[in-house]
């Protein structure tokens, strides 16, 4: 096995890490409490998400993830980092357009990580100062310029799939025992009308998933990488199966899909790997068939969005009903509490009234006693001021004389007996 792929892998990873525009943009969004919107898709999108999360970890950033594809998914946020993808192909993949434009109309700031764009760009022009876009190849960058996006808001950077850490798959970098593993697309983006009989479209085993955590990404990717490691060569028209195979040192023969992204990313990044070659070939589909496939896919996406909107509406209704039930329950508790407080207040008022009445009764009693005391005092003063009282005072004062008083007291005792 040619070991030179390891040096290329590390060089591309370093190129991403040293992309000052990318790192400064991420740090600016992190400083504004940005949230991360992981992309939906098949296992290839899982490889993009894994590299993105590995970069976040190296930056010491663990943002909150947004879930869901309905048009209200972005509401309530001011800064969003959107994971890279191939989901911006006019007439084929328009998954994120509606929610993204609604977010920008509400004044949000958006950072789109390395992505391919075909037919899109003019939609962002009215909000150019709110959008920072990274393209994963030169052709998408040129497309955005052509659509009217200013150079100051768009940049080029390798696909985040190439930032995945070596430790995820290093034990699978072994010599293959079998000659060729064929992985050709069976969906609308495939370039072959009839894939080879032995082809297995492995990514579709893990399709339409929102890849949000490292663990969620690593398990199925290791399963597929483990299968790849048993083969010397991987032939495919799936971009990220080619990237995964290149990262573990397989020989890769790459074919185009239904639009330019594979050739563009081969020219920008994959051509550096010595084991990867690109073979251009004409699609088996006629232009009419390709247009019909695009219309079918667009119809499917429209139906899917309608269903998601309906689901979101039902979820919102359910949430409102639950909130109403909770409010009613709380209202009943508050009414019960209010009744208890009212009863306690009545008791308190009664106690206060009884206490006031008792105080009034005591005040009346005190007043009555005061009057009686006053009357007694007046009677006493009358007695004290009478002539008989003064005679009595003089009479009893005689008994206090030293000698004569003793004789008088003895005579009184004899009389009393």
Buried (B, 14 or more C-beta within 10 A) or exposed (E): BEEEBBEBBEEBBEBBEEBEEBBEBBEBBBEEEBBBBBBBBBBBBBBBBBBBBBBBEEEEBEBEBBEBBBBBBBEEBBBBBBBBBBBBBBBBBBBBBBBBBBBBEEEBBBBBBBBBBBBBBEBBBEBBEBBBBBBBBEBBBBBBBEBEBEEEBBBBBBBBBBBBBEEBBEEBBEEBEEEBBBBBBEBBBBBBEEBEEEBBBBBBEBEEBBBBEBEBBBEBBBBBBBBBBEBBBBBBBBBBBBBBBBBBBBBBBBBBBBBBBBBBBBBBBBEBBEBBEBEEEEBEBEEEEBEEBBEEBBEEBEEEBEEBBEEBEEEEEEEEEEEEEEEEEEEEEEEEEEEEEEEEEEEEEEEEEEEEEEEEEEEEEEEEEEEEEEEEEEEEEEEEEEEEEEEEEEEEEEEEEEEEBEEBEEEEEEEEE
